[in-house]
């Protein structure tokens, strides 16, 4: 016996890429000037992690949403981004979805300065009104 209603066609979602494309990864590394965005220490190109400021999903692979960090600074150390979400939010490394929907991505604090990250892999210093 066949069902009275046909099964709905399954929606296939295109998963986001597992890693940055090689050219994008190089631009991210060049933007960091070979230094971890979280701790400021030097890092090798091969050991750089791409940290998503806004959680991963469709459209979040733009370079304005990604910080280049050591793997340890990303997830492992007690002082890492994901072990210290409050500090990471305060510094712009973790951005709540609702905040991004309302205001866009905020500046990110790197090395004591505020930066605006751009999709072309560049960054610009944000002038403070002091």
Order of alpha helices (4+ residues) and beta strands (2+ residues): alpha-beta-beta-alpha-alpha-beta-beta-beta
